[in-house]
């Protein structure tokens, strides 16, 4: 009973406090950028929190919220009609790339082998590489991603 009252009092202070010190959590839970959505959800539930700091090499590089997690989980749900063959995955990656203005299918080839998406060719920036990785991660059936692209030679860059 005493511990329940303490928790309730702490929650009241955090929800009604007027200063950052009163509203903040004192136990900071962090994850690495490579943490899975499943583990992020488990930590949020276990610690009754709505956000996690993302830390790499001791530096805060971002925050993941419950709404971010829900969005990622909804996007990752395969439908019953998804073709998860290598050719089906390759087609889905190509179609997703064609919908994105930043993805250049003229300079980037996509191969899929045993659920591993391989990007070959050229990219304009490292941000494009990161975006391709995220794009592929959201395709049902993708098990791994290999980025074998290189920087686009300067005379081709836009």
Order of alpha helices (4+ residues) and beta strands (2+ residues): alpha-alpha-beta-alpha-beta-beta-alpha-alpha-beta-beta-alpha-beta
